[in-house]
Amino acid sequence: MAGVAGLDAAAERALEEAIVRATESTAVERAIGRVLQGPAVEEAVGEALRSPAVERALVEALDSEMVERIWERLLASDEAQKLVERIAEAPEVRSALTAQGVGFFEDIARELRSAARRLDDGLERLVRRLVRRPRRAAPTDHAGGVTRMLAIAVDAAIVNGALLAATALVTFIADRLFPGSGAASAPVLVLGVGAWIAASCAYLFMFWTLAAQTPGMRLLGIRIADEGAPGLGARVALRRLVGLVLAAIPLGLGFAGVLFSDRRRGFHDRFAGTDVMYARERPRTAPWSGEDGEAPPGP
């Protein structure tokens, strides 16, 4: 009779509705939260994780062919490729890679500067002993002979490399335009020497005027300082270049003052009123360190 009258269906619906309301109530939510936060659930989960059976099940699941297929499909998907591209193009990743490369070369340059400065002091002590001058009483910030010679060697390598490349290009073009021209004549050799002198003077004048140091000086950590001026102008650079030529004429004796004078100045330094100083090295900050006034991002 209940089935015919539909009372059993109505009772089931009412019971289902009551169960749904009960589970959706705040009281049930609080009760479930208390149970999950209680020590019983924590102990049960800990025992399950420590169980050898659970460990074997997880290992078997990770070693299964299904997981391997899932990983292969995941790595081969377009989404994974896009993720890798986004990570590679991220400014933070590029900054980190650049910082690592720059840091490596900076470490090499720092060790080279330190060794050159020690040799500066050692060579100066030897020369002062030979000319019977007293030893330096206190350390100095003026660059010594070894550091300056190494800087000149680096600059000479740069100039000669550029001129060698230009000469090779000109020779290649000349051979194509005038085949069988043979060896270079005396005027060509004189022209080549003149071009080398002009290029070297232009190289020194340009870098002295613009940056008060050449690439070789920057590598060795030294720079030119003008007396009473923050920078080095074109006029002072030209005077120093003229003094450099005059110091080289008497078989390089004009540079002897770098080895034993108190301010380590050669004739060209005194002629232009300049000093060659050790540059102050600022510590290299790590990316996202927040030392530039901005706080590093939080976790």
LINKAKA-V689184 format. One line per field, one symbol per residue. burial: 1 if it has 9 or more other C-alpha atoms within 8 Angstrom, else 0. Layout:
# LINKAKA-V689184
burial = ???
This chain:
# LINKAKA-V689184
burial = 00000010000000000000000000011000001000001100000000000110000000000011000000000001100000000000111100100000000010011001101110111011100000000000011111110111111000100010000000000110000000000000100000010011101110111001111111111111110000010001111111110111000101111111000111111111111111000000000010000000000
